[in-house]
């Protein structure tokens, strides 16, 4: 299960770095959002906040992958035995959380892109902009970057969970087949 060990490290550190960067950019976004007038209740910042919370939950599942990889090396029967079909439940649940986070992040990216396109198209060329709400601000770009990096982090988490789930099923199959071969050779 070397894949389990390598993938947990790559997934955890990538998600952690993207989560910290997204958190910092989201903090800038909140400051700009509270200063600027207007705004919708379910804007791209709200979706980014929910996706960031789901990324934190996904990081806890990645931590569970790390503990399971250590335990799997010392006692494989604990996870791979005959009666342990659901022993990797946390991998499946981590994949569901990452998939939900990716969906929410995708909605945030869509809202951010729609906002940028709407502001760009609403300004006729060559005319001075008098409405400050129609100017593309750095806040709009920060929120787009946050949502995109969260989408990428959740995609990595979902891919890692899918790969680990497939690897765990294969390892369980090989382990059970080896136990069966050992029983038939001993009988």
Backbone as CSV, one residue per row, in Angstrom:
resi,resn,N_x,N_y,N_z,CA_x,CA_y,CA_z,C_x,C_y,C_z
1,UNK,0.824,-1.191,0.000,0.000,0.000,0.000,0.866,1.253,0.000
2,UNK,1.912,1.221,-0.802,2.772,2.400,-0.912,2.013,3.572,-1.514
3,UNK,1.033,3.274,-2.366,0.213,4.336,-2.959,-0.534,5.101,-1.878
4,UNK,-0.988,4.375,-0.879,-1.723,4.991,0.220,-0.860,6.026,0.923
5,UNK,0.391,5.670,1.166,1.306,6.557,1.886,1.705,7.781,1.054
6,UNK,2.042,7.551,-0.196,2.469,8.658,-1.064,1.311,9.601,-1.347
7,UNK,0.163,9.036,-1.640,-0.993,9.851,-1.998,-1.494,10.669,-0.823
8,UNK,-1.420,10.111,0.374,-1.879,10.869,1.532,-1.017,12.096,1.751
9,UNK,0.277,11.944,1.569,1.174,13.099,1.758,0.939,14.166,0.697
10,UNK,0.896,13.748,-0.557,0.683,14.718,-1.642,-0.664,15.404,-1.515
11,UNK,-1.694,14.629,-1.261,-3.027,15.209,-1.133,-3.139,16.147,0.049
12,UNK,-2.575,15.745,1.180,-2.678,16.575,2.381,-1.952,17.900,2.207
13,UNK,-0.708,17.859,1.750,0.067,19.098,1.650,-0.455,20.010,0.544
14,UNK,-0.918,19.441,-0.549,-1.490,20.266,-1.617,-2.768,20.940,-1.136
15,UNK,-3.628,20.179,-0.481,-4.860,20.766,0.040,-4.558,21.802,1.116
16,UNK,-3.569,21.538,1.947,-3.226,22.505,3.001,-2.715,23.809,2.407
17,UNK,-1.803,23.727,1.451,-1.264,24.950,0.826,-2.356,25.733,0.098
18,UNK,-3.175,25.033,-0.677,-4.260,25.719,-1.385,-5.294,26.275,-0.415
19,UNK,-5.540,25.584,0.679,-6.484,26.073,1.683,-5.986,27.324,2.381
20,UNK,-4.701,27.356,2.725,-4.140,28.548,3.371,-4.157,29.734,2.407
21,UNK,-3.748,29.502,1.168,-3.767,30.586,0.175,-5.191,31.080,-0.062
22,UNK,-6.131,30.153,-0.143,-7.525,30.542,-0.344,-8.071,31.296,0.855
23,UNK,-7.681,30.872,2.041,-8.119,31.570,3.249,-7.620,32.999,3.298
24,UNK,-6.362,33.203,2.919,-5.816,34.564,2.895,-6.510,35.433,1.850
25,UNK,-6.694,34.890,0.656,-7.395,35.649,-0.383,-8.852,35.908,-0.010
26,UNK,-9.467,34.943,0.659,-10.844,35.128,1.093,-10.941,36.205,2.171
27,UNK,-9.931,36.296,3.017,-9.918,37.371,4.021,-9.868,38.736,3.340
28,UNK,-9.042,38.868,2.304,-9.021,40.117,1.531,-10.377,40.367,0.879
29,UNK,-10.985,39.304,0.400,-12.296,39.426,-0.232,-13.358,39.891,0.750
30,UNK,-13.316,39.361,1.973,-14.285,39.794,2.984,-14.113,41.252,3.351
31,UNK,-12.857,41.669,3.474,-12.613,43.079,3.801,-13.155,43.973,2.696
32,UNK,-12.885,43.631,1.457,-13.401,44.417,0.344,-14.907,44.330,0.219
33,UNK,-15.469,43.192,0.598,-16.916,43.003,0.499,-17.660,43.827,1.546
34,UNK,-17.082,43.950,2.724,-17.739,44.736,3.774,-17.625,46.224,3.512
35,UNK,-16.587,46.628,2.791,-16.404,48.045,2.478,-17.294,48.463,1.318
36,UNK,-17.458,47.582,0.336,-18.223,47.949,-0.859,-19.722,47.852,-0.596
37,UNK,-20.484,48.738,-1.208,-21.932,48.738,-0.984,-22.630,47.639,-1.787
38,UNK,-23.831,47.311,-1.350,-24.660,46.362,-2.098,-24.169,44.947,-1.943
39,UNK,-24.492,44.142,-2.889,-24.066,42.751,-2.857,-25.242,41.834,-2.601
40,UNK,-25.122,40.654,-3.030,-26.181,39.669,-2.912,-25.934,38.792,-1.687
41,UNK,-26.956,38.108,-1.258,-26.809,37.234,-0.102,-26.029,35.966,-0.460
42,UNK,-26.244,35.436,-1.641,-25.547,34.234,-2.083,-24.612,34.592,-3.238
43,UNK,-23.589,35.333,-2.922,-22.622,35.693,-3.953,-21.457,34.709,-3.931
44,UNK,-20.456,34.988,-4.728,-19.329,34.067,-4.871,-18.516,33.947,-3.584
45,UNK,-18.516,34.976,-2.752,-17.782,34.902,-1.485,-18.450,33.904,-0.547
46,UNK,-19.757,33.865,-0.545,-20.475,32.900,0.297,-20.166,31.475,-0.138
47,UNK,-20.186,31.233,-1.438,-19.869,29.898,-1.941,-18.418,29.531,-1.618
48,UNK,-17.523,30.501,-1.691,-16.121,30.232,-1.357,-15.968,29.901,0.123
49,UNK,-16.739,30.568,0.967,-16.670,30.286,2.404,-17.128,28.866,2.717
50,UNK,-18.228,28.461,2.103,-18.730,27.098,2.312,-17.718,26.079,1.775
51,UNK,-17.133,26.361,0.624,-16.139,25.446,0.047,-14.892,25.365,0.919
52,UNK,-14.514,26.472,1.549,-13.348,26.459,2.442,-13.638,25.619,3.685
53,UNK,-14.840,25.709,4.213,-15.220,24.876,5.360,-15.187,23.397,4.968
54,UNK,-15.689,23.085,3.785,-15.651,21.699,3.315,-14.221,21.226,3.062
55,UNK,-13.337,22.135,2.689,-11.929,21.760,2.514,-11.292,21.419,3.858
56,UNK,-11.666,22.135,4.898,-11.169,21.807,6.239,-11.661,20.423,6.655
57,UNK,-12.942,20.125,6.389,-13.484,18.799,6.697,-12.752,17.735,5.876
58,UNK,-12.482,18.034,4.624,-11.746,17.103,3.764,-10.324,16.871,4.287
59,UNK,-9.728,17.897,4.866,-8.385,17.736,5.443,-8.412,16.784,6.639
60,UNK,-9.501,16.795,7.402,-9.631,15.834,8.497,-9.711,14.405,7.965
61,UNK,-10.405,14.214,6.855,-10.441,12.888,6.258,-9.069,12.489,5.720
62,UNK,-8.334,13.441,5.187,-6.978,13.143,4.729,-6.109,12.716,5.908
63,UNK,-6.347,13.323,7.054,-5.639,12.911,8.272,-5.994,11.464,8.630
64,UNK,-7.248,11.104,8.422,-7.649,9.712,8.665,-6.948,8.769,7.697
65,UNK,-6.721,9.213,6.456,-5.962,8.396,5.506,-4.553,8.166,6.034
66,UNK,-3.978,9.201,6.627,-2.612,9.099,7.140,-2.537,8.077,8.281
67,UNK,-3.491,8.119,9.182,-3.497,7.161,10.292,-3.735,5.743,9.777
68,UNK,-4.636,5.606,8.814,-4.942,4.278,8.283,-3.732,3.688,7.559
69,UNK,-2.961,4.514,6.884,-1.779,4.004,6.175,-0.766,3.435,7.164
70,UNK,-0.602,4.110,8.302,0.316,3.605,9.324,-0.199,2.288,9.909
71,UNK,-1.488,2.237,10.203,-2.065,1.023,10.788,-2.083,-0.131,9.794
72,UNK,-2.239,0.187,8.536,-2.293,-0.840,7.500,-0.950,-1.555,7.375
73,UNK,0.129,-0.816,7.600,1.452,-1.442,7.533,1.679,-2.409,8.687
74,UNK,1.159,-2.057,9.864,1.407,-2.893,11.040,0.427,-4.053,11.170
75,UNK,-0.846,-3.851,10.817,-1.860,-4.887,10.971,-2.815,-4.875,9.782
76,UNK,-2.429,-5.526,8.667,-3.285,-5.486,7.476,-4.640,-6.169,7.669
77,UNK,-4.735,-7.148,8.564,-6.013,-7.843,8.740,-7.072,-6.920,9.348
78,UNK,-6.640,-5.867,10.006,-7.587,-4.913,10.607,-8.439,-4.219,9.543
79,UNK,-7.853,-3.985,8.387,-8.568,-3.296,7.310,-8.925,-4.198,6.133
80,UNK,-8.193,-5.285,5.953,-8.346,-6.063,4.732,-8.956,-7.437,4.929
81,UNK,-9.317,-7.811,6.143,-9.836,-9.146,6.415,-11.186,-9.419,5.764
82,UNK,-11.659,-10.655,5.962,-12.936,-11.073,5.369,-14.102,-10.205,5.824
83,UNK,-14.153,-9.920,7.108,-15.296,-9.209,7.678,-15.108,-7.695,7.699
84,UNK,-14.184,-7.175,6.932,-13.870,-5.744,6.947,-14.235,-5.057,5.632
85,UNK,-15.389,-5.331,5.125,-15.788,-4.740,3.839,-15.930,-3.229,3.915
86,UNK,-16.428,-2.721,5.028,-16.653,-1.283,5.158,-15.585,-0.571,5.950
87,UNK,-14.393,-1.151,6.029,-13.358,-0.555,6.879,-12.765,0.725,6.296
88,UNK,-12.953,0.970,5.030,-12.452,2.205,4.417,-13.597,3.188,4.169
89,UNK,-14.535,3.257,5.084,-15.683,4.156,4.966,-15.257,5.608,4.895
90,UNK,-14.159,5.948,5.580,-13.707,7.335,5.611,-13.174,7.790,4.260
91,UNK,-12.686,6.855,3.448,-12.231,7.223,2.106,-13.427,7.601,1.234
92,UNK,-14.490,6.808,1.341,-15.703,7.108,0.578,-16.326,8.424,1.033
93,UNK,-16.424,8.611,2.345,-17.011,9.846,2.860,-16.138,11.060,2.520
94,UNK,-14.823,10.895,2.550,-13.928,11.977,2.134,-14.113,12.334,0.671
95,UNK,-14.346,11.321,-0.162,-14.616,11.579,-1.573,-15.928,12.314,-1.783
96,UNK,-16.945,11.965,-0.996,-18.229,12.654,-1.103,-18.086,14.116,-0.669
97,UNK,-17.367,14.355,0.418,-17.160,15.737,0.886,-16.383,16.530,-0.160
98,UNK,-15.346,15.933,-0.725,-14.572,16.631,-1.758,-15.391,16.877,-3.013
99,UNK,-16.217,15.917,-3.384,-17.084,16.110,-4.548,-18.099,17.228,-4.329
100,UNK,-18.676,17.272,-3.130,-19.612,18.345,-2.794,-18.893,19.692,-2.763
101,UNK,-17.684,19.705,-2.213,-16.894,20.942,-2.200,-16.533,21.399,-3.603
102,UNK,-16.220,20.446,-4.484,-15.912,20.806,-5.871,-17.133,21.386,-6.565
103,UNK,-18.301,20.823,-6.301,-19.532,21.345,-6.887,-19.816,22.762,-6.403
104,UNK,-19.662,22.988,-5.117,-19.896,24.329,-4.564,-18.855,25.312,-5.086
105,UNK,-17.601,24.883,-5.167,-16.561,25.754,-5.722,-16.822,26.074,-7.183
106,UNK,-17.321,25.089,-7.908,-17.648,25.313,-9.316,-18.754,26.351,-9.455
107,UNK,-19.721,26.311,-8.556,-20.773,27.331,-8.572,-20.192,28.705,-8.263
108,UNK,-19.243,28.767,-7.329,-18.582,30.031,-7.022,-17.769,30.556,-8.188
109,UNK,-17.075,29.657,-8.886,-16.320,30.074,-10.076,-17.274,30.597,-11.137
110,UNK,-18.380,29.905,-11.330,-19.363,30.350,-12.314,-19.932,31.722,-11.987
111,UNK,-20.248,31.954,-10.721,-20.749,33.270,-10.319,-19.686,34.354,-10.497
112,UNK,-18.445,34.028,-10.167,-17.366,35.009,-10.318,-17.142,35.375,-11.779
113,UNK,-17.123,34.372,-12.629,-16.932,34.623,-14.058,-18.114,35.402,-14.623
114,UNK,-19.329,35.042,-14.201,-20.507,35.773,-14.666,-20.459,37.239,-14.225
115,UNK,-20.001,37.485,-13.007,-19.869,38.856,-12.524,-18.845,39.637,-13.343
116,UNK,-17.702,39.015,-13.601,-16.669,39.702,-14.393,-17.149,39.979,-15.816
117,UNK,-17.809,39.015,-16.425,-18.326,39.229,-17.782,-19.408,40.296,-17.773
118,UNK,-20.292,40.242,-16.779,-21.357,41.240,-16.694,-20.817,42.652,-16.529
119,UNK,-19.789,42.805,-15.698,-19.203,44.135,-15.513,-18.468,44.591,-16.772
120,UNK,-17.825,43.672,-17.455,-17.106,44.030,-18.677,-18.062,44.445,-19.788
121,UNK,-19.129,43.701,-19.957,-20.072,43.962,-21.036,-20.932,45.196,-20.744
122,UNK,-21.164,45.498,-19.478,-22.051,46.615,-19.143,-21.421,47.982,-19.403
123,UNK,-20.140,48.031,-19.647,-19.469,49.310,-19.881,-19.235,49.537,-21.374
124,UNK,-19.851,50.540,-21.919,-19.568,50.832,-23.335,-18.140,51.379,-23.474
125,UNK,-17.480,51.037,-24.556,-16.095,51.487,-24.728,-16.016,53.003,-24.937
126,UNK,-15.030,53.599,-24.314,-14.755,55.018,-24.525,-15.563,55.964,-23.666
127,UNK,-16.393,55.452,-22.768,-17.209,56.314,-21.913,-16.689,56.177,-20.483
128,UNK,-16.617,57.298,-19.792,-16.142,57.285,-18.412,-17.129,56.521,-17.525
129,UNK,-16.581,55.766,-16.601,-17.409,54.973,-15.695,-17.770,55.839,-14.493
130,UNK,-19.061,56.012,-14.280,-19.514,56.836,-13.165,-20.046,55.996,-12.015
131,UNK,-20.442,54.766,-12.279,-20.966,53.884,-11.234,-19.837,52.981,-10.738
132,UNK,-19.418,53.126,-9.481,-18.299,52.307,-8.980,-18.629,50.822,-8.878
133,UNK,-19.903,50.452,-8.874,-20.263,49.034,-8.810,-20.044,48.320,-10.129
134,UNK,-19.844,49.077,-11.210,-19.650,48.468,-12.528,-18.177,48.345,-12.913
135,UNK,-17.297,48.736,-12.030,-15.861,48.630,-12.282,-15.379,47.264,-11.792
136,UNK,-14.546,46.629,-12.581,-13.933,45.374,-12.134,-12.865,45.730,-11.113
137,UNK,-13.071,45.246,-9.889,-12.150,45.551,-8.793,-11.245,44.356,-8.523
138,UNK,-10.221,44.596,-7.735,-9.327,43.511,-7.334,-10.086,42.475,-6.515
139,UNK,-11.095,42.908,-5.776,-11.926,41.998,-5.001,-12.554,40.927,-5.891
140,UNK,-13.037,41.336,-7.042,-13.668,40.390,-7.960,-12.673,39.337,-8.444
141,UNK,-11.470,39.767,-8.702,-10.435,38.836,-9.163,-9.985,37.933,-8.017
142,UNK,-9.862,38.477,-6.794,-9.503,37.656,-5.633,-10.522,36.546,-5.407
143,UNK,-11.784,36.893,-5.491,-12.835,35.899,-5.261,-12.790,34.819,-6.347
144,UNK,-12.521,35.204,-7.577,-12.372,34.211,-8.642,-11.185,33.296,-8.361
145,UNK,-10.070,33.855,-7.926,-8.895,33.038,-7.597,-9.171,32.095,-6.431
146,UNK,-9.884,32.590,-5.417,-10.222,31.746,-4.267,-11.069,30.563,-4.717
147,UNK,-12.106,30.851,-5.469,-12.992,29.769,-5.913,-12.272,28.780,-6.817
148,UNK,-11.401,29.277,-7.669,-10.669,28.373,-8.561,-9.686,27.504,-7.772
149,UNK,-8.964,28.092,-6.820,-8.015,27.285,-6.042,-8.742,26.282,-5.156
150,UNK,-9.918,26.659,-4.626,-10.698,25.702,-3.850,-11.233,24.576,-4.735
151,UNK,-11.628,24.915,-5.949,-12.068,23.889,-6.896,-10.938,22.906,-7.170
152,UNK,-9.741,23.421,-7.372,-8.583,22.567,-7.623,-8.263,21.699,-6.408
153,UNK,-8.321,22.273,-5.211,-8.034,21.508,-3.996,-9.059,20.393,-3.791
154,UNK,-10.326,20.690,-4.024,-11.349,19.659,-3.884,-11.218,18.599,-4.970
155,UNK,-10.820,18.989,-6.154,-10.594,18.013,-7.223,-9.463,17.063,-6.832
156,UNK,-8.408,17.592,-6.239,-7.309,16.743,-5.778,-7.796,15.796,-4.683
157,UNK,-8.590,16.313,-3.754,-9.131,15.461,-2.695,-10.041,14.373,-3.239
158,UNK,-10.863,14.719,-4.211,-11.767,13.735,-4.814,-10.975,12.677,-5.584
159,UNK,-9.992,13.117,-6.349,-9.157,12.166,-7.085,-8.387,11.243,-6.161
160,UNK,-7.853,11.796,-5.077,-7.116,10.978,-4.112,-8.037,9.953,-3.462
161,UNK,-9.237,10.378,-3.092,-10.179,9.446,-2.463,-10.599,8.349,-3.443
162,UNK,-10.828,8.697,-4.698,-11.210,7.694,-5.690,-10.075,6.694,-5.916
163,UNK,-8.854,7.215,-6.042,-7.713,6.326,-6.264,-7.472,5.440,-5.043
164,UNK,-7.587,6.001,-3.848,-7.392,5.206,-2.642,-8.479,4.151,-2.491
165,UNK,-9.686,4.488,-2.861,-10.775,3.519,-2.778,-10.528,2.345,-3.719
166,UNK,-10.117,2.626,-4.917,-9.820,1.556,-5.883,-8.623,0.732,-5.417
167,UNK,-7.590,1.405,-4.922,-6.404,0.693,-4.429,-6.740,-0.179,-3.224
168,UNK,-7.600,0.335,-2.340,-7.986,-0.447,-1.167,-8.785,-1.685,-1.565
169,UNK,-9.665,-1.541,-2.544,-10.421,-2.703,-3.013,-9.505,-3.755,-3.634
170,UNK,-8.526,-3.297,-4.408,-7.580,-4.246,-5.006,-6.738,-4.922,-3.932
171,UNK,-6.272,-4.148,-2.946,-5.451,-4.714,-1.878,-6.256,-5.712,-1.052
172,UNK,-7.511,-5.390,-0.790,-8.364,-6.317,-0.040,-8.575,-7.608,-0.831
173,UNK,-8.781,-7.480,-2.128,-8.961,-8.661,-2.971,-7.707,-9.542,-2.938
174,UNK,-6.531,-8.927,-3.091,-5.282,-9.704,-3.068,-5.054,-10.335,-1.701
175,UNK,-5.386,-9.617,-0.644,-5.197,-10.133,0.714,-6.106,-11.333,0.969
176,UNK,-7.371,-11.212,0.585,-8.318,-12.310,0.784,-7.931,-13.510,-0.080
177,UNK,-7.497,-13.259,-1.303,-7.059,-14.368,-2.161,-5.842,-15.065,-1.575
178,UNK,-4.930,-14.306,-0.977,-3.753,-14.900,-0.342,-4.159,-15.727,0.877
179,UNK,-5.130,-15.252,1.652,-5.616,-16.014,2.795,-6.272,-17.314,2.332
180,UNK,-7.058,-17.234,1.258,-7.696,-18.434,0.722,-6.652,-19.428,0.223
181,UNK,-5.637,-18.937,-0.455,-4.572,-19.818,-0.951,-3.810,-20.453,0.212
182,UNK,-3.606,-19.680,1.269,-2.912,-20.198,2.451,-3.736,-21.264,3.149
183,UNK,-5.054,-21.062,3.224,-5.935,-22.053,3.846,-5.989,-23.336,3.027
184,UNK,-6.066,-23.214,1.708,-6.140,-24.404,0.864,-4.809,-25.142,0.834
185,UNK,-3.698,-24.431,0.973,-2.391,-25.092,1.009,-2.171,-25.783,2.344
186,UNK,-2.731,-25.238,3.413,-2.571,-25.827,4.745,-3.523,-26.968,4.996
187,UNK,-4.566,-27.090,4.199,-5.568,-28.139,4.449,-5.247,-29.446,3.803
